[in-house]
Amino acid sequence: MIDSEDLTRLVLNEAQMPGAVVAPQEVLNCIEGLANPIHAFGECNSKNRIIDTLQQRYGFIHHRRFIEDRLTDDQRSQWVGLMRWFFQAISEWRKDSDPNFHNLTAIFAIAAFCDDGTGFWDELPDDLSSNTGLLEALAELLSAFDFEFVAQYSMKEPIWEREITEQLAVAEENKDLWGFSNLWPRFEHSVIPHAFQIQFVRCLRRFDFGILAQSAETITKTSNAMMVARALAPTESFRLASTVRNTRVRFACVYQTLLASPRRPELDEQAELELSLLLVKVAEEMPHWAEWMKIFNRYPLRYPMLQRALGHALSKVSNEALQVYIESISLNTSPGASREAITNCLRTFQESASEETRQALWAYAYRKWTAWRFNEADPERYLSQITGSEIDYAVVGYLAECSSGEERIEKQAELLQQLFCLENHWHDSQTTCKTRWYSLLSELQLYAHADKVIACSIDLLPTKIYIPADIHSTRYLQLMYSEI
């Protein structure tokens, strides 16, 4: 049985052979009366009329994934003939003979009708790229796309929605990517790009990536850049971001792809490489790198697909960029899955980085960790058990690679002394006393684990709890601090 993608490929290959050309006359007639057909295709009613016309004549194309190879000979002949017209129309299109874009609208209405996201444009013949006039016109039209938020059916929008759209507009005007990144997820599922916006991007990506990049350079709104990124696969999106200098487009290509990560599998090897190269390029411009780390690394759990590529990139950036990366991480006494995400990044970094680069990052992490001390500065903090942090992997890396055995022994002895003398000091309450107890025990875990890493060459991430033997043997301490 032939699947939808293979069937499309067979039809497009057959359409490249000589044979009957079937013009979509009903569609051309439907479009002919429109003063601005491209704009009209973005409006629900006009678009539906055009699509309905196509559906009545060529509905079997739209539903091919369900009928698979059970097309009749007549249906297949119509489809092949329509594709012959499609190829011919693309090759022969000239702006001076179609100033109002009626034929262009018909071409891309058919493209939108046939493109089910399984590689329609990739199967088209290479020689269609010879019509540079068409590609340049698409680039110009693509640059002109815009949209605004309006209430549906002329209804009055809710107050909260109006306030959020106003905030988004302010973020756009101020080029505030951090603000945009916090607001956009509220709209992401309700924003539908113009169908031609998607098709123009895919056409330019297929036939002249350079023209696509030139068009993207002219985009002045992050929201418009997000629509362009939606039309591209991850590898293509990251490649576009690496090609352009437009910071909005760079950000949108990465953000849109990573934002969709729950609906996508892991990045493939090529996409991961493209993203890593892009991150290295962004790190050369420290203000942009700092902004990106604030967006993508403050809540790493939101962007699981980023972590391995970021780890590879960190192995190739400057020490200043490494410090910015570490400082962008928000430490918590209940790190949860964020610890796993960051560890994924750091483990990849460890595998790729030179010893000098590795130790530089470990040192930045250790300094941040020792200054934090399990959120000691917060008077409201409370610990009821041994815990960790998001950067435990890097801290253990520092202790194992950058500190001496004498330093580790001395620090562990100091922590043990503080533990056993804890009750000799005044505390505001029993709660603060127990919090200090667990803070010291939590700190001790990484030193104890570092010794095991050196002795046994195990992974840097602690997975077991270490309790000093003296605590195990002292019933009073077990009762006092519930450490049983």
C-alpha positions as CSV (number, residue, x, y, z in Angstrom):
1,M,0.0,0.0,0.0
2,I,1.3,3.5,-0.9
3,D,1.3,6.1,1.8
4,S,0.4,9.8,1.2
5,E,3.9,11.0,0.9
6,D,4.9,8.3,-1.6
7,L,1.7,8.9,-3.6
8,T,2.4,12.7,-3.8
9,R,6.0,12.0,-5.0
10,L,4.7,9.6,-7.7
11,V,2.2,12.2,-9.0
12,L,4.7,15.0,-9.0
13,N,7.3,12.9,-10.9
14,E,4.6,11.9,-13.4
15,A,3.6,15.5,-13.9
16,Q,7.1,16.3,-15.1
17,M,6.5,14.1,-18.1
18,P,4.8,15.4,-21.2
19,G,1.0,15.2,-21.1
20,A,-2.3,16.9,-20.7
21,V,-2.4,20.2,-18.7
22,V,-5.5,20.7,-16.6
23,A,-6.0,24.4,-15.7
24,P,-8.0,25.1,-12.5
25,Q,-10.4,27.3,-14.3
26,E,-13.0,27.3,-11.6
27,V,-10.4,28.6,-9.1
28,L,-9.2,31.2,-11.6
29,N,-12.8,32.4,-12.1
30,C,-13.3,32.6,-8.4
31,I,-10.2,34.8,-7.9
32,E,-10.7,37.0,-10.9
33,G,-13.2,39.3,-9.3
34,L,-11.1,40.0,-6.2
35,A,-9.4,43.4,-6.1
36,N,-6.6,42.3,-3.8
37,P,-6.6,38.5,-4.0
38,I,-3.6,37.9,-1.7
39,H,-5.2,40.0,1.1
40,A,-8.5,38.3,0.4
41,F,-7.0,34.8,0.9
42,G,-6.1,35.9,4.4
43,E,-9.8,36.6,5.2
44,C,-11.9,33.7,6.3
45,N,-14.8,34.1,3.9
46,S,-12.8,34.7,0.7
47,K,-10.3,31.9,1.6
48,N,-13.1,29.5,2.2
49,R,-14.7,30.2,-1.1
50,I,-11.5,29.5,-2.9
51,I,-10.7,26.4,-0.9
52,D,-14.3,25.1,-1.4
53,T,-13.9,25.5,-5.1
54,L,-10.8,23.4,-5.0
55,Q,-12.4,20.9,-2.7
56,Q,-15.4,20.4,-5.0
57,R,-13.1,19.5,-8.0
58,Y,-10.0,18.1,-6.3
59,G,-11.2,17.0,-2.9
60,F,-9.4,13.6,-3.3
61,I,-6.1,15.4,-3.2
62,H,-6.8,17.0,0.2
63,H,-7.9,13.6,1.6
64,R,-5.2,11.5,0.0
65,R,-3.8,10.5,3.4
66,F,-7.0,8.6,4.0
67,I,-7.6,7.1,0.6
68,E,-3.9,6.4,-0.1
69,D,-3.5,4.4,-3.3
70,R,-7.2,3.9,-3.9
71,L,-7.4,6.9,-6.4
72,T,-9.3,6.2,-9.6
73,D,-7.5,6.6,-12.9
74,D,-9.5,9.7,-13.6
75,Q,-8.6,11.3,-10.2
76,R,-5.0,10.6,-10.7
77,S,-5.1,12.0,-14.2
78,Q,-6.7,15.2,-13.0
79,W,-4.1,15.5,-10.2
80,V,-1.2,15.0,-12.6
81,G,-2.7,17.5,-15.0
82,L,-3.2,20.1,-12.3
83,M,0.4,19.7,-11.3
84,R,1.5,20.2,-14.9
85,W,-0.4,23.5,-14.9
86,F,1.1,24.3,-11.5
87,F,4.7,23.8,-12.8
88,Q,4.0,25.7,-16.0
89,A,2.4,28.6,-14.1
90,I,5.4,28.9,-11.8
91,S,7.8,28.8,-14.6
92,E,6.0,31.4,-16.8
93,W,4.7,33.8,-14.1
94,R,5.7,37.5,-14.7
95,K,4.8,40.4,-12.5
96,D,4.0,42.7,-15.5
97,S,1.4,40.3,-16.8
98,D,-0.1,39.7,-13.4
99,P,0.2,43.0,-11.6
100,N,-2.7,42.3,-9.2
101,F,-1.4,38.8,-8.4
102,H,-4.5,36.9,-9.5
103,N,-2.5,34.1,-11.1
104,L,-0.1,34.1,-8.3
105,T,-2.9,33.7,-5.8
106,A,-4.2,30.7,-7.8
107,I,-0.7,29.1,-7.8
108,F,-0.3,29.4,-4.1
109,A,-3.9,28.5,-3.3
110,I,-3.2,25.2,-5.0
111,A,0.2,24.9,-3.2
112,A,-1.6,25.4,0.2
113,F,-4.2,22.9,-0.8
114,C,-1.7,20.2,-1.7
115,D,0.9,20.9,1.0
116,D,0.1,18.7,4.0
117,G,3.5,19.3,5.6
118,T,5.1,16.1,4.4
119,G,7.6,17.6,1.9
120,F,5.5,18.9,-1.0
121,W,7.9,21.6,-1.9
122,D,10.9,19.3,-1.6
123,E,9.5,17.1,-4.3
124,L,9.2,19.9,-6.9
125,P,11.7,19.9,-9.8
126,D,14.8,22.0,-9.4
127,D,14.3,23.9,-12.6
128,L,11.4,25.9,-11.1
129,S,14.1,28.0,-9.3
130,S,15.0,29.6,-12.6
131,N,12.1,32.1,-12.4
132,T,14.0,34.6,-10.2
133,G,11.3,37.3,-10.9
134,L,8.7,35.1,-9.1
135,L,11.1,34.5,-6.1
136,E,11.9,38.2,-5.8
137,A,8.2,39.0,-5.9
138,L,7.5,36.5,-3.1
139,A,10.3,37.9,-1.0
140,E,8.8,41.4,-1.4
141,L,5.3,40.1,-0.5
142,L,6.6,38.2,2.4
143,S,8.2,41.3,3.9
144,A,4.9,43.1,3.7
145,F,2.9,40.6,5.7
146,D,1.6,41.9,9.1
147,F,-1.2,41.1,11.5
148,E,-2.9,42.7,14.4
149,F,-5.0,41.3,17.2
150,V,-8.8,42.0,16.8
151,A,-11.8,40.7,18.6
152,Q,-13.7,38.0,16.7
153,Y,-17.0,38.7,15.0
154,S,-16.8,42.4,16.0
155,M,-17.2,41.5,19.6
156,K,-15.7,43.6,22.4
157,E,-12.6,41.9,23.6
158,P,-12.2,41.1,27.3
159,I,-10.3,43.6,29.4
160,W,-7.6,41.1,30.3
161,E,-7.1,40.3,26.6
162,R,-6.8,44.0,25.6
163,E,-4.3,44.6,28.4
164,I,-2.1,41.7,27.3
165,T,-2.2,42.7,23.7
166,E,-1.2,46.3,24.7
167,Q,1.7,44.9,26.7
168,L,2.8,42.8,23.7
169,A,2.7,45.9,21.5
170,V,4.9,47.7,24.0
171,A,7.4,44.8,24.0
172,E,7.4,44.9,20.2
173,E,8.0,48.6,20.1
174,N,10.8,48.4,22.7
175,K,12.4,45.3,21.1
176,D,12.0,43.7,24.5
177,L,12.5,40.0,23.7
178,W,12.3,39.0,27.4
179,G,8.9,40.6,27.7
180,F,7.8,39.2,24.4
181,S,8.8,35.7,25.4
182,N,6.7,35.9,28.6
183,L,3.6,37.2,26.7
184,W,3.7,35.3,23.4
185,P,2.7,31.8,24.8
186,R,-0.7,33.2,25.7
187,F,-1.4,33.9,22.0
188,E,0.7,31.2,20.3
189,H,-2.2,28.7,19.8
190,S,-4.7,31.4,18.7
191,V,-2.5,33.1,16.1
192,I,-3.0,31.6,12.6
193,P,-0.5,32.9,10.0
194,H,-1.7,33.7,6.5
195,A,-1.6,30.5,4.4
196,F,0.5,32.3,1.8
197,Q,3.0,33.4,4.4
198,I,3.7,29.7,5.1
199,Q,3.8,28.8,1.4
200,F,6.1,31.7,0.3
201,V,8.6,30.8,3.0
202,R,8.6,27.2,2.0
203,C,8.9,28.1,-1.7
204,L,11.9,30.4,-1.1
205,R,13.5,27.9,1.3
206,R,13.3,25.3,-1.4
207,F,14.5,27.4,-4.4
208,D,16.6,30.2,-3.1
209,F,17.5,30.3,0.6
210,G,19.5,33.5,0.1
211,I,16.4,35.5,-1.1
212,L,14.5,34.1,1.9
213,A,17.3,35.5,4.2
214,Q,17.2,38.8,2.5
215,S,13.5,39.1,3.0
216,A,13.8,38.0,6.6
217,E,16.3,40.8,7.2
218,T,13.6,43.4,6.5
219,I,11.1,42.0,9.1
220,T,10.4,44.6,11.8
221,K,8.1,42.7,14.2
222,T,9.0,39.7,16.3
223,S,5.5,38.4,15.8
224,N,5.9,38.4,12.0
225,A,9.3,36.6,12.4
226,M,7.5,34.0,14.5
227,M,5.2,33.2,11.6
228,V,8.2,32.8,9.3
229,A,9.8,30.4,11.7
230,R,6.6,28.3,11.9
231,A,6.9,27.5,8.3
232,L,10.3,25.9,8.7
233,A,11.6,22.7,10.1
234,P,14.1,23.0,13.0
235,T,17.2,22.7,10.9
236,E,16.0,25.2,8.4
237,S,14.9,27.6,11.1
238,F,18.3,27.5,12.9
239,R,20.1,27.9,9.5
240,L,18.0,31.0,8.7
241,A,18.8,32.4,12.2
242,S,22.5,31.9,11.6
243,T,22.3,33.6,8.2
244,V,20.6,36.8,9.1
245,R,21.7,39.7,11.3
246,N,18.1,40.6,12.3
247,T,18.0,40.0,16.1
248,R,14.2,39.6,16.0
249,V,14.4,36.9,13.4
250,R,17.3,35.1,15.1
251,F,15.4,35.0,18.3
252,A,12.1,34.0,16.7
253,C,13.6,31.1,14.8
254,V,15.0,29.6,18.0
255,Y,12.1,30.5,20.3
256,Q,9.3,29.3,18.0
257,T,11.1,26.0,17.5
258,L,11.9,25.4,21.2
259,L,8.4,26.6,22.2
260,A,6.9,23.8,20.2
261,S,9.2,21.2,21.8
262,P,6.4,19.3,23.7
263,R,4.8,18.6,20.3
264,R,8.1,17.6,18.6
265,P,10.6,14.8,19.1
266,E,14.2,15.6,20.1
267,L,16.3,17.6,17.7
268,D,18.1,15.4,15.1
269,E,21.8,15.6,14.8
270,Q,21.9,18.2,12.1
271,A,19.4,20.5,13.8
272,E,21.4,20.2,17.0
273,L,24.6,21.1,15.2
274,E,22.9,24.2,13.5
275,L,21.6,25.4,16.8
276,S,25.0,24.9,18.5
277,L,26.7,27.0,15.8
278,L,24.1,29.7,16.1
279,L,24.5,29.9,19.9
280,V,28.3,30.3,19.4
281,K,27.7,33.1,17.0
282,V,25.2,34.8,19.4
283,A,27.8,34.5,22.2
284,E,30.2,36.7,20.3
285,E,27.8,39.7,21.0
286,M,27.6,39.8,24.8
287,P,24.4,42.0,25.2
288,H,22.5,39.6,22.9
289,W,24.0,36.5,24.7
290,A,23.0,37.9,28.1
291,E,19.4,38.5,26.8
292,W,19.2,35.0,25.3
293,M,20.4,33.4,28.5
294,K,17.9,35.4,30.5
295,I,15.1,34.1,28.2
296,F,16.2,30.5,27.6
297,N,18.2,29.6,30.7
298,R,16.2,31.1,33.6
299,Y,13.6,28.4,33.2
300,P,15.5,25.6,31.4
301,L,12.6,23.1,31.9
302,R,10.7,25.1,29.3
303,Y,13.3,24.3,26.6
304,P,14.5,20.7,26.9
305,M,15.5,20.5,23.3
306,L,18.0,23.4,23.9
307,Q,20.2,21.7,26.4
308,R,22.5,19.4,24.4
309,A,23.1,22.1,21.7
310,L,23.8,24.7,24.5
311,G,26.3,22.3,26.1
312,H,28.2,21.9,22.8
313,A,28.1,25.7,22.3
314,L,29.4,26.4,25.8
315,S,32.5,24.4,25.0
316,K,33.4,26.9,22.3
317,V,32.6,30.3,23.8
318,S,34.6,32.8,25.8
319,N,34.9,32.7,29.6
320,E,32.8,35.9,29.8
321,A,30.0,34.0,28.0
322,L,30.4,31.1,30.4
323,Q,30.0,33.4,33.4
324,V,26.9,34.9,31.9
325,Y,25.5,31.4,31.4
326,I,26.1,30.4,35.0
327,E,24.7,33.7,36.4
328,S,21.5,33.3,34.3
329,I,20.6,30.1,36.2
330,S,18.1,30.7,39.0
331,L,19.0,28.4,42.0
332,N,16.3,26.8,44.1
333,T,16.3,24.6,47.1
334,S,13.8,22.3,45.3
335,P,15.4,22.1,41.8
336,G,13.3,19.3,40.5
337,A,13.4,18.6,36.8
338,S,15.3,21.9,36.1
339,R,18.3,20.2,37.7
340,E,18.0,17.3,35.2
341,A,17.8,19.7,32.2
342,I,20.8,21.7,33.2
343,T,22.7,18.5,34.0
344,N,22.0,17.4,30.5
345,C,23.6,20.6,29.2
346,L,26.6,20.4,31.5
347,R,27.2,16.7,30.8
348,T,27.4,17.5,27.1
349,F,29.6,20.5,27.8
350,Q,32.0,18.3,29.9
351,E,32.3,15.8,27.0
352,S,33.1,18.6,24.4
353,A,35.1,21.2,26.3
354,S,38.9,21.5,26.8
355,E,40.2,21.1,30.3
356,E,40.8,24.9,30.6
357,T,37.3,25.8,29.4
358,R,35.7,23.1,31.6
359,Q,37.5,24.3,34.7
360,A,36.5,27.9,34.0
361,L,32.8,27.0,34.0
362,W,33.2,24.8,37.1
363,A,34.8,27.7,38.9
364,Y,32.0,30.2,38.0
365,A,29.4,27.6,39.2
366,Y,31.3,26.9,42.4
367,R,31.5,30.6,43.3
368,K,27.8,31.1,42.6
369,W,26.9,28.0,44.7
370,T,29.0,29.1,47.7
371,A,27.6,32.6,47.6
372,W,24.1,31.2,47.5
373,R,24.4,28.6,50.3
374,F,21.0,27.2,49.8
375,N,19.3,30.5,49.7
376,E,20.8,31.6,53.1
377,A,20.0,35.3,52.5
378,D,16.2,34.6,52.5
379,P,14.9,34.9,56.1
380,E,11.8,32.9,55.1
381,R,13.7,29.9,53.8
382,Y,12.9,26.5,55.3
383,L,14.6,23.1,54.7
384,S,13.1,19.9,56.0
385,Q,15.4,17.5,54.2
386,I,18.7,17.2,52.4
387,T,18.4,18.9,49.0
388,G,20.5,20.0,46.0
389,S,20.7,22.7,43.4
390,E,20.5,23.1,39.6
391,I,24.3,23.2,39.3
392,D,25.4,20.4,41.5
393,Y,27.0,18.7,38.4
394,A,29.3,21.7,37.8
395,V,30.0,22.2,41.5
396,V,31.2,18.5,41.9
397,G,33.2,19.1,38.7
398,Y,35.0,21.9,40.4
399,L,35.6,20.0,43.6
400,A,36.9,16.9,41.7
401,E,39.0,18.8,39.1
402,C,40.0,22.1,40.6
403,S,40.4,21.6,44.4
404,S,43.0,19.6,46.2
405,G,42.4,16.6,48.5
406,E,43.6,18.7,51.5
407,E,41.1,21.4,50.7
408,R,38.2,19.0,50.5
409,I,39.2,17.2,53.7
410,E,39.5,20.6,55.5
411,K,36.1,21.8,54.2
412,Q,34.4,18.5,55.2
413,A,35.9,18.7,58.7
414,E,34.7,22.3,59.0
415,L,31.1,21.3,57.9
416,L,31.1,18.4,60.4
417,Q,32.3,20.7,63.2
418,Q,29.4,23.1,62.4
419,L,26.9,20.3,62.4
420,F,28.0,18.9,65.8
421,C,28.2,22.3,67.4
422,L,25.0,23.6,65.9
423,E,23.0,23.4,69.1
424,N,25.6,25.5,70.9
425,H,24.5,28.6,68.9
426,W,21.4,30.7,69.3
427,H,18.7,30.3,66.7
428,D,15.6,32.3,66.1
429,S,13.5,29.1,66.3
430,Q,13.7,25.4,66.0
431,T,12.7,25.8,62.4
432,T,15.7,27.9,61.6
433,C,18.0,25.5,63.5
434,K,16.8,22.5,61.5
435,T,17.1,24.5,58.3
436,R,20.7,25.3,59.1
437,W,21.2,21.6,59.9
438,Y,19.9,20.5,56.5
439,S,21.8,23.2,54.7
440,L,25.1,22.0,56.1
441,L,24.3,18.4,55.3
442,S,23.3,19.4,51.8
443,E,26.5,21.2,51.3
444,L,28.4,18.2,52.6
445,Q,26.9,15.9,50.0
446,L,28.8,17.5,47.1
447,Y,32.2,17.2,48.9
448,A,31.5,13.6,49.8
449,H,30.4,12.8,46.2
450,A,33.5,14.5,44.8
451,D,35.7,12.1,46.8
452,K,33.7,9.2,45.2
453,V,34.1,10.7,41.7
454,I,37.9,10.8,42.2
455,A,38.1,7.3,43.7
456,C,35.6,5.5,41.4
457,S,35.3,7.7,38.2
458,I,31.5,7.8,38.5
459,D,29.2,10.5,37.2
460,L,29.4,14.0,38.6
461,L,25.8,14.2,39.6
462,P,25.1,13.0,43.1
463,T,22.4,10.3,43.3
464,K,22.8,9.0,46.8
465,I,22.6,10.6,50.2
466,Y,25.7,10.7,52.4
467,I,25.2,10.7,56.2
468,P,28.4,10.9,58.4
469,A,28.9,7.9,60.5
470,D,28.9,9.9,63.7
471,I,25.3,11.1,63.0
472,H,24.2,7.5,62.4
473,S,25.6,6.4,65.7
474,T,24.2,9.3,67.8
475,R,20.6,8.7,68.7
476,Y,20.2,12.2,70.2
477,L,21.1,13.9,66.8
478,Q,18.7,11.6,65.0
479,L,15.9,12.5,67.3
480,M,16.8,16.2,67.4
481,Y,16.9,16.7,63.6
482,S,14.7,13.8,62.5
483,E,17.6,12.3,60.6
484,I,16.8,8.6,61.0
